[in-house]
Amino acid sequence: MKYSNDKLKPSFRLKYTKVLCLKSIFFLLVSSCSFAQPIEESSTNIDSIENTEKKIIVGAQKMDVILPLLKGKSVGIVGNQSSLVNEIHLVDTLLNSGVHVKSVFSPEHGFRGQADAGELISNQTDKKTGLPIISLYGKNKKPKNAQLAGIDILVFDLQDVGVRFYTYISTLHYVMEACAENNIALIVLDRPNPNGHYIDGPILESKYKSFVGMHPIPIVHGMTIAEYAKMINGEHWLENDVQCDLTVVSCDNYSHQTAYSLPIPPSPNLKSDVSIQLYPSLCLLEATTVSVGRGTNEPFEIYGHPQFPKTEFSFTPKSGPGSKSPKHQDVLCYGYNLNDSMYTRMNQLDLSFVMNAKNQLNGKLFVDRASFFNLLAGNSTLLKQVESGMSEDEIRATWKEGLDQFSEIRSKYLMYE
């Protein structure tokens, strides 16, 4: 199924849900998230096609489960713009329900999700509620003991996209570690993973551990964030083998094969279902001289470079919200438009983008950024394989043993089919 640019450019480009899934037979599975109060069953009508599947109920919607856990407690929230309940922010929902919210912790991109990738975010005060917002990005990636003082329980609600170098799972690690060290309970409110239907990529080697990859997992891990939290605990990945007092609030009516269209961008440059599907593959180009469309209306749906051969498609990155200093700013780039193509539901990483860029630029792909590529890849092997001219199938074959081993570990923590 294809989506043209016209269909993907209303004021909010993530409002469509049209993805074809395979589950015994092909059928249309609509999984848009309405954030209504918890219900047992309902139907959704998309383009006049009756959908008999049940709506997904995300963890944050299950207030009948959440509120009793928070009664009489001093609560901290780890959230951002994706932490919504019926289009109302989780913080506001809990305050309106009489919960004592003491402070808010925000990940990369900030509490409102408007900061650039890698942009340092300072602590601030939420104008609407007056609550202190503590940044967990920059030098303060792990909540400090003083910042947790007086908090009985933390609630973690972030929309992840199921990719190792998407830093919300690194924030999860440090939050779990801080909770364990301070005897604070943690509740993770689960949300579907839009890339949760497959696993792929090389396993991270320990010497390449960083904030864009902290654990020995593949690039695409195929787990929801609550499943991932269970894995962090179960595999003893926290420092000094500490264990977090963890409670997860699961989604209802979700499976790993469910196609899920995010109701709000999880970060400034993932604006569409197509970009979220392409992100695991195109993000490797972030460590090169190639632009992936930051500073345009189609980030992670296009890629190009000023020195690529002239084609019919071109773009010029501009400074703006979410991309204040994009690569090749104000310079015309020639390249490739992927948003009207097959990339609406991917089942594996696509290395052809990196390979094509390498061939087009004749050795000018990295310019001293190879070390960052290795951090994203989780090893130095992938770069050598690409530069040696190995085929994608040959490279993929080297991942099999690691993926098989990870699949076994992953199976212990899955909450959904």
KOLDOTOR-444476 format. One record per residue (C-alpha): residue number from 0; residue in three letters; z negated, y negated, x negated. Coordinates in nm, 3 decimals, padded with zeros to 5 digits. Layout:
N
   num   residu         w         v         u
   NUM      Ala         Z         Y         X
...
***
This chain:
417
   num   residu         w         v         u
     0      Met    00.000    00.000    00.000
     1      Lys    00.095   -00.340   -00.139
     2      Tyr   -00.046   -00.685   -00.094
     3      Ser    00.169   -00.989   -00.156
     4      Asn    00.037   -01.312   -00.304
     5      Asp    00.051   -01.474    00.040
     6      Lys   -00.181   -01.209    00.179
     7      Leu   -00.426   -01.248   -00.107
     8      Lys   -00.464   -01.625   -00.108
     9      Pro   -00.660   -01.738    00.197
    10      Ser   -00.971   -01.945    00.128
    11      Phe   -01.158   -01.625    00.065
    12      Arg   -00.940   -01.353   -00.080
    13      Leu   -01.180   -01.062   -00.043
    14      Lys   -01.181   -01.050    00.337
    15      Tyr   -00.914   -00.782    00.370
    16      Thr   -00.986   -00.410    00.376
    17      Lys   -00.678   -00.192    00.375
    18      Val   -00.702    00.097    00.136
    19      Leu   -00.566    00.448    00.176
    20      Cys   -00.807    00.725    00.086
    21      Leu   -00.773    01.100    00.051
    22      Lys   -01.043    01.301    00.224
    23      Ser   -00.909    01.633    00.346
    24      Ile   -00.615    01.443    00.497
    25      Phe   -00.502    01.083    00.450
    26      Phe   -00.674    00.847    00.688
    27      Leu   -00.759    00.478    00.708
    28      Leu   -01.120    00.421    00.608
    29      Val   -01.247    00.072    00.665
    30      Ser   -01.565   -00.016    00.490
    31      Ser   -01.606   -00.389    00.523
    32      Cys   -01.970   -00.486    00.511
    33      Ser   -02.088   -00.692    00.808
    34      Phe   -02.451   -00.723    00.698
    35      Ala   -02.577   -00.672    01.053
    36      Gln   -02.922   -00.536    01.122
    37      Pro   -02.954   -00.161    01.055
    38      Ile   -02.765    00.044    01.313
    39      Glu   -02.683    00.409    01.347
    40      Glu   -02.315    00.384    01.423
    41      Ser   -02.041    00.135    01.507
    42      Ser   -01.667    00.099    01.489
    43      Thr   -01.444   -00.157    01.321
    44      Asn   -01.104   -00.271    01.436
    45      Ile   -00.864   -00.373    01.159
    46      Asp   -00.513   -00.489    01.253
    47      Ser   -00.562   -00.332    01.597
    48      Ile   -00.616    00.013    01.443
    49      Glu   -00.928    00.178    01.580
    50      Asn   -01.151    00.307    01.303
    51      Thr   -01.380    00.591    01.401
    52      Glu   -01.575    00.589    01.076
    53      Lys   -01.929    00.454    01.063
    54      Lys   -01.993    00.115    00.907
    55      Ile   -02.161    00.107    00.570
    56      Ile   -02.519   -00.018    00.584
    57      Val   -02.623   -00.155    00.244
    58      Gly   -02.978   -00.131    00.117
    59      Ala   -03.053   -00.500    00.177
    60      Gln   -02.982   -00.460    00.549
    61      Lys   -03.260   -00.205    00.597
    62      Met   -03.542   -00.450    00.661
    63      Asp   -03.732   -00.185    00.856
    64      Val   -03.768   -00.002    00.523
    65      Ile   -03.805   -00.304    00.294
    66      Leu   -04.060   -00.523    00.473
    67      Pro   -04.341   -00.265    00.486
    68      Leu   -04.305   -00.217    00.110
    69      Leu   -04.351   -00.591    00.053
    70      Lys   -04.630   -00.662    00.303
    71      Gly   -04.918   -00.847    00.138
    72      Lys   -04.743   -00.846   -00.202
    73      Ser   -04.638   -01.127   -00.434
    74      Val   -04.267   -01.067   -00.480
    75      Gly   -04.003   -01.152   -00.740
    76      Ile   -03.631   -01.127   -00.662
    77      Val   -03.351   -01.039   -00.903
    78      Gly   -03.043   -01.164   -00.722
    79      Asn   -02.736   -01.383   -00.710
    80      Gln   -02.474   -01.499   -00.460
    81      Ser   -02.397   -01.138   -00.364
    82      Ser   -02.754   -01.074   -00.243
    83      Leu   -02.674   -01.128    00.124
    84      Val   -02.816   -00.996    00.449
    85      Asn   -02.598   -01.078    00.750
    86      Glu   -02.444   -01.368    00.552
    87      Ile   -02.791   -01.505    00.477
    88      His   -02.930   -01.484    00.125
    89      Leu   -03.190   -01.215    00.067
    90      Val   -03.438   -01.477   -00.058
    91      Asp   -03.408   -01.675    00.265
    92      Thr   -03.425   -01.357    00.474
    93      Leu   -03.749   -01.248    00.309
    94      Leu   -03.903   -01.595    00.331
    95      Asn   -03.813   -01.613    00.700
    96      Ser   -03.981   -01.274    00.745
    97      Gly   -04.306   -01.403    00.598
    98      Val   -04.275   -01.238    00.257
    99      His   -04.446   -01.421   -00.029
   100      Val   -04.158   -01.476   -00.274
   101      Lys   -04.299   -01.616   -00.596
   102      Ser   -03.989   -01.653   -00.814
   103      Val   -03.623   -01.559   -00.855
   104      Phe   -03.454   -01.406   -01.160
   105      Ser   -03.079   -01.455   -01.205
   106      Pro   -02.828   -01.259   -01.419
   107      Glu   -02.510   -01.365   -01.600
   108      His   -02.316   -01.625   -01.395
   109      Gly   -02.639   -01.761   -01.245
   110      Phe   -02.815   -01.750   -00.911
   111      Arg   -02.517   -01.897   -00.725
   112      Gly   -02.263   -01.707   -00.936
   113      Gln   -02.068   -02.009   -01.060
   114      Ala   -02.124   -02.000   -01.437
   115      Asp   -01.856   -01.884   -01.681
   116      Ala   -01.871   -01.544   -01.846
   117      Gly   -02.100   -01.578   -02.146
   118      Glu   -02.218   -01.927   -02.045
   119      Leu   -02.584   -01.989   -02.128
   120      Ile   -02.787   -02.063   -01.818
   121      Ser   -03.116   -02.250   -01.824
   122      Asn   -03.413   -02.205   -01.594
   123      Gln   -03.404   -02.428   -01.289
   124      Thr   -03.543   -02.480   -00.940
   125      Asp   -03.366   -02.369   -00.624
   126      Lys   -03.297   -02.686   -00.424
   127      Lys   -03.315   -02.509   -00.089
   128      Thr   -03.644   -02.322   -00.130
   129      Gly   -03.812   -02.492   -00.424
   130      Leu   -03.856   -02.155   -00.592
   131      Pro   -03.835   -02.133   -00.972
   132      Ile   -03.518   -01.960   -01.092
   133      Ile   -03.559   -01.780   -01.423
   134      Ser   -03.239   -01.701   -01.611
   135      Leu   -03.197   -01.350   -01.748
   136      Tyr   -02.893   -01.442   -01.953
   137      Gly   -02.880   -01.594   -02.299
   138      Lys   -03.188   -01.560   -02.519
   139      Asn   -03.405   -01.449   -02.228
   140      Lys   -03.235   -01.127   -02.117
   141      Lys   -03.563   -00.950   -02.049
   142      Pro   -03.833   -01.099   -01.823
   143      Lys   -04.128   -01.213   -02.032
   144      Asn   -04.483   -01.111   -01.951
   145      Ala   -04.572   -01.470   -01.860
   146      Gln   -04.273   -01.490   -01.625
   147      Leu   -04.396   -01.181   -01.443
   148      Ala   -04.758   -01.296   -01.417
   149      Gly   -04.886   -01.280   -01.061
   150      Ile   -04.596   -01.066   -00.936
   151      Asp   -04.684   -00.734   -00.773
   152      Ile   -04.334   -00.606   -00.707
   153      Leu   -03.975   -00.694   -00.801
   154      Val   -03.675   -00.650   -00.573
   155      Phe   -03.338   -00.600   -00.745
   156      Asp   -03.024   -00.671   -00.540
   157      Leu   -02.699   -00.725   -00.731
   158      Gln   -02.346   -00.616   -00.643
   159      Asp   -02.215   -00.412   -00.936
   160      Val   -01.856   -00.299   -00.999
   161      Gly   -01.928    00.026   -01.185
   162      Val   -01.812   -00.072   -01.534
   163      Arg   -02.015   -00.033   -01.854
   164      Phe   -01.945   -00.380   -01.988
   165      Tyr   -02.020   -00.558   -01.659
   166      Thr   -02.360   -00.688   -01.758
   167      Tyr   -02.558   -00.643   -01.436
   168      Ile   -02.653   -00.289   -01.541
   169      Ser   -02.779   -00.427   -01.874
   170      Thr   -02.992   -00.673   -01.678
   171      Leu   -03.115   -00.377   -01.471
   172      His   -03.222   -00.199   -01.790
   173      Tyr   -03.429   -00.491   -01.914
   174      Val   -03.584   -00.555   -01.572
   175      Met   -03.687   -00.189   -01.548
   176      Glu   -03.832   -00.202   -01.898
   177      Ala   -04.030   -00.518   -01.827
   178      Cys   -04.161   -00.375   -01.499
   179      Ala   -04.274   -00.056   -01.674
   180      Glu   -04.453   -00.251   -01.946
   181      Asn   -04.630   -00.474   -01.694
   182      Asn   -04.715   -00.210   -01.432
   183      Ile   -04.495   -00.379   -01.173
   184      Ala   -04.313   -00.170   -00.914
   185      Leu   -03.937   -00.216   -00.875
   186      Ile   -03.730   -00.175   -00.559
   187      Val   -03.353   -00.145   -00.608
   188      Leu   -03.150   -00.224   -00.297
   189      Asp   -02.833   -00.022   -00.327
   190      Arg   -02.478   -00.140   -00.263
   191      Pro   -02.150    00.055   -00.280
   192      Asn   -01.956    00.073   -00.604
   193      Pro   -01.591   -00.033   -00.548
   194      Asn   -01.500    00.176   -00.856
   195      Gly   -01.735    00.458   -00.766
   196      His   -01.466    00.719   -00.697
   197      Tyr   -01.391    00.807   -01.061
   198      Ile   -01.525    00.816   -01.416
   199      Asp   -01.310    00.746   -01.720
   200      Gly   -01.302    00.614   -02.074
   201      Pro   -01.471    00.689   -02.404
   202      Ile   -01.847    00.739   -02.421
   203      Leu   -02.036    00.459   -02.594
   204      Glu   -02.160    00.546   -02.943
   205      Ser   -02.510    00.426   -03.027
   206      Lys   -02.401    00.205   -03.319
   207      Tyr   -02.197   -00.005   -03.073
   208      Lys   -02.487   -00.070   -02.837
   209      Ser   -02.494   -00.431   -02.712
   210      Phe   -02.547   -00.627   -02.392
   211      Val   -02.191   -00.527   -02.290
   212      Gly   -02.280   -00.161   -02.336
   213      Met   -02.633   -00.028   -02.366
   214      His   -02.609    00.340   -02.279
   215      Pro   -02.403    00.650   -02.373
   216      Ile   -02.175    00.635   -02.070
   217      Pro   -01.798    00.596   -02.021
   218      Ile   -01.634    00.262   -01.941
   219      Val   -01.617    00.357   -01.571
   220      His   -01.934    00.545   -01.475
   221      Gly   -01.881    00.614   -01.103
   222      Met   -02.238    00.542   -00.989
   223      Thr   -02.401    00.292   -00.758
   224      Ile   -02.657    00.063   -00.913
   225      Ala   -02.947    00.258   -00.758
   226      Glu   -02.808    00.586   -00.891
   227      Tyr   -02.775    00.418   -01.228
   228      Ala   -03.137    00.303   -01.216
   229      Lys   -03.242    00.662   -01.154
   230      Met   -03.037    00.767   -01.457
   231      Ile   -03.198    00.504   -01.680
   232      Asn   -03.540    00.638   -01.583
   233      Gly   -03.445    01.005   -01.589
   234      Glu   -03.268    00.995   -01.926
   235      His   -03.559    00.804   -02.086
   236      Trp   -03.339    00.517   -02.201
   237      Leu   -03.614    00.253   -02.180
   238      Glu   -03.781    00.149   -02.503
   239      Asn   -04.078    00.360   -02.615
   240      Asp   -03.992    00.612   -02.343
   241      Val   -04.165    00.405   -02.075
   242      Gln   -04.098    00.491   -01.710
   243      Cys   -04.042    00.240   -01.433
   244      Asp   -04.219    00.277   -01.096
   245      Leu   -03.888    00.289   -00.910
   246      Thr   -03.808    00.291   -00.538
   247      Val   -03.447    00.285   -00.420
   248      Val   -03.325    00.184   -00.075
   249      Ser   -02.999    00.369   -00.024
   250      Cys   -02.682    00.279    00.165
   251      Asp   -02.599    00.456    00.489
   252      Asn   -02.257    00.597    00.575
   253      Tyr   -02.128    00.569    00.217
   254      Ser   -01.973    00.827   -00.014
   255      His   -01.819    00.788   -00.357
   256      Gln   -01.475    00.830   -00.203
   257      Thr   -01.530    00.546    00.043
   258      Ala   -01.298    00.253   -00.011
   259      Tyr   -01.511   -00.061   -00.020
   260      Ser   -01.396   -00.421   -00.007
   261      Leu   -01.659   -00.660   -00.136
   262      Pro   -01.748   -00.935    00.112
   263      Ile   -01.811   -01.189   -00.165
   264      Pro   -01.699   -01.209   -00.530
   265      Pro   -01.965   -01.053   -00.758
   266      Ser   -01.871   -01.304   -01.031
   267      Pro   -01.639   -01.606   -01.052
   268      Asn   -01.334   -01.426   -01.191
   269      Leu   -01.335   -01.114   -00.975
   270      Lys   -01.188   -01.269   -00.663
   271      Ser   -01.004   -00.980   -00.499
   272      Asp   -01.004   -00.605   -00.453
   273      Val   -00.707   -00.584   -00.692
   274      Ser   -00.893   -00.772   -00.967
   275      Ile   -01.194   -00.543   -00.929
   276      Gln   -00.972   -00.236   -00.961
   277      Leu   -00.793   -00.378   -01.266
   278      Tyr   -01.104   -00.517   -01.435
   279      Pro   -01.202   -00.199   -01.629
   280      Ser   -00.854   -00.185   -01.787
   281      Leu   -00.769   -00.552   -01.832
   282      Cys   -01.110   -00.649   -01.968
   283      Leu   -01.023   -00.480   -02.298
   284      Leu   -00.773   -00.764   -02.346
   285      Glu   -01.062   -01.012   -02.342
   286      Ala   -01.118   -00.915   -02.705
   287      Thr   -00.759   -01.008   -02.795
   288      Thr   -00.546   -01.321   -02.802
   289      Val   -00.402   -01.229   -02.460
   290      Ser   -00.505   -01.416   -02.145
   291      Val   -00.608   -01.215   -01.840
   292      Gly   -00.560   -01.511   -01.610
   293      Arg   -00.891   -01.693   -01.645
   294      Gly   -00.825   -02.052   -01.546
   295      Thr   -00.574   -01.949   -01.277
   296      Asn   -00.604   -01.844   -00.913
   297      Glu   -00.543   -01.481   -01.014
   298      Pro   -00.787   -01.379   -01.289
   299      Phe   -00.774   -01.009   -01.375
   300      Glu   -00.456   -00.972   -01.172
   301      Ile   -00.222   -01.107   -01.438
   302      Tyr   -00.198   -01.114   -01.815
   303      Gly    00.015   -01.297   -02.067
   304      His    00.050   -01.490   -02.389
   305      Pro    00.247   -01.793   -02.514
   306      Gln    00.432   -01.565   -02.759
   307      Phe    00.527   -01.295   -02.510
   308      Pro    00.902   -01.283   -02.442
   309      Lys    01.011   -01.524   -02.170
   310      Thr    01.014   -01.361   -01.830
   311      Glu    01.043   -01.481   -01.471
   312      Phe    00.664   -01.483   -01.444
   313      Ser    00.454   -01.742   -01.625
   314      Phe    00.123   -01.922   -01.582
   315      Thr   -00.075   -02.203   -01.744
   316      Pro   -00.455   -02.162   -01.767
   317      Lys   -00.648   -02.473   -01.661
   318      Ser   -01.012   -02.568   -01.697
   319      Gly   -01.207   -02.533   -01.376
   320      Pro   -01.511   -02.374   -01.208
   321      Gly   -01.582   -02.033   -01.357
   322      Ser   -01.340   -02.096   -01.649
   323      Lys   -01.426   -02.422   -01.817
   324      Ser   -01.247   -02.339   -02.143
   325      Pro   -01.001   -02.058   -02.068
   326      Lys   -00.797   -01.893   -02.338
   327      His   -00.466   -02.080   -02.399
   328      Gln   -00.585   -02.372   -02.188
   329      Asp   -00.294   -02.597   -02.080
   330      Val   -00.045   -02.374   -02.263
   331      Leu    00.239   -02.195   -02.083
   332      Cys    00.199   -01.816   -02.098
   333      Tyr    00.462   -01.559   -02.014
   334      Gly    00.352   -01.224   -01.889
   335      Tyr    00.298   -00.986   -01.602
   336      Asn    00.187   -01.023   -01.241
   337      Leu    00.003   -00.711   -01.121
   338      Asn   -00.129   -00.828   -00.787
   339      Asp    00.173   -00.710   -00.586
   340      Ser    00.183   -00.360   -00.725
   341      Met    00.029   -00.017   -00.716
   342      Tyr   -00.309   -00.142   -00.838
   343      Thr   -00.495   -00.137   -00.508
   344      Arg   -00.697    00.178   -00.578
   345      Met   -00.697    00.311   -00.931
   346      Asn   -00.819    00.654   -01.034
   347      Gln   -00.823    00.608   -01.411
   348      Leu   -00.814    00.344   -01.682
   349      Asp   -00.471    00.205   -01.763
   350      Leu   -00.424    00.157   -02.138
   351      Ser   -00.063    00.044   -02.099
   352      Phe   -00.168   -00.323   -02.084
   353      Val   -00.332   -00.311   -02.427
   354      Met   -00.049   -00.101   -02.571
   355      Asn    00.217   -00.333   -02.433
   356      Ala    00.037   -00.641   -02.567
   357      Lys    00.008   -00.480   -02.909
   358      Asn    00.382   -00.408   -02.916
   359      Gln    00.474   -00.757   -02.793
   360      Leu    00.264   -00.942   -03.050
   361      Asn    00.354   -00.741   -03.358
   362      Gly    00.009   -00.725   -03.513
   363      Lys   -00.117   -01.061   -03.383
   364      Leu   -00.325   -00.911   -03.106
   365      Phe   -00.679   -00.961   -03.232
   366      Val   -00.716   -01.248   -03.483
   367      Asp   -01.068   -01.157   -03.597
   368      Arg   -01.186   -01.028   -03.258
   369      Ala   -01.152   -00.656   -03.330
   370      Ser   -01.530   -00.618   -03.352
   371      Phe   -01.564   -00.736   -02.992
   372      Phe   -01.294   -00.489   -02.884
   373      Asn   -01.502   -00.212   -03.041
   374      Leu   -01.809   -00.326   -02.845
   375      Leu   -01.612   -00.313   -02.521
   376      Ala   -01.460    00.024   -02.608
   377      Gly   -01.797    00.155   -02.726
   378      Asn   -01.649    00.284   -03.051
   379      Ser   -01.401    00.198   -03.325
   380      Thr   -01.182    00.498   -03.246
   381      Leu   -00.989    00.351   -02.953
   382      Leu   -00.863    00.057   -03.157
   383      Lys   -00.743    00.291   -03.432
   384      Gln   -00.574    00.513   -03.176
   385      Val   -00.388    00.222   -03.019
   386      Glu   -00.284    00.080   -03.353
   387      Ser   -00.163    00.421   -03.474
   388      Gly    00.078    00.450   -03.183
   389      Met   -00.089    00.742   -03.006
   390      Ser    00.027    00.789   -02.648
   391      Glu   -00.204    00.723   -02.355
   392      Asp   -00.215    01.094   -02.274
   393      Glu   -00.309    01.178   -02.632
   394      Ile   -00.587    00.919   -02.629
   395      Arg   -00.713    01.034   -02.291
   396      Ala   -00.737    01.394   -02.416
   397      Thr   -00.994    01.283   -02.676
   398      Trp   -01.225    01.162   -02.397
   399      Lys   -01.240    01.492   -02.208
   400      Glu   -01.537    01.654   -02.378
   401      Gly   -01.751    01.342   -02.348
   402      Leu   -01.655    01.289   -01.984
   403      Asp   -01.736    01.651   -01.900
   404      Gln   -02.080    01.616   -02.056
   405      Phe   -02.145    01.285   -01.882
   406      Ser   -02.032    01.429   -01.549
   407      Glu   -02.304    01.694   -01.575
   408      Ile   -02.571    01.433   -01.648
   409      Arg   -02.443    01.204   -01.373
   410      Ser   -02.459    01.480   -01.113
   411      Lys   -02.841    01.490   -01.142
   412      Tyr   -02.875    01.135   -01.014
   413      Leu   -02.610    01.105   -00.743
   414      Met   -02.739    01.006   -00.400
   415      Tyr   -02.402    01.027   -00.223
   416      Glu   -02.123    01.283   -00.207
***
